[in-house]
């Protein structure tokens, strides 16, 4: 079964850092040649928002403006994992973080989450003031 599994969420004070990981299960990025992994988040009462994306084949990345300079996405194609490092966290970063993947490049997946083909179960990130 093709799955994505997130880990690494938790509670952190404002200004702190966390690292989230997304691991492919039942497949590898290389199985598809080009595979994109995106991170999305959803705060209570708000719509799901695209945060960052990386294309496995060339490492091209994309970030939503609100996290540029604070979050860093990276991939380990040998392990078929994608990490998201969250720095300088603030309370607005609180939410459930999901990783999602699709065959191909990131494209507009961050802006259109419906383009994702596989979703993880989510991991909670809570930033306290």
Order of alpha helices (4+ residues) and beta strands (2+ residues): beta-beta-beta-beta-beta-beta-beta-beta-beta-beta-beta
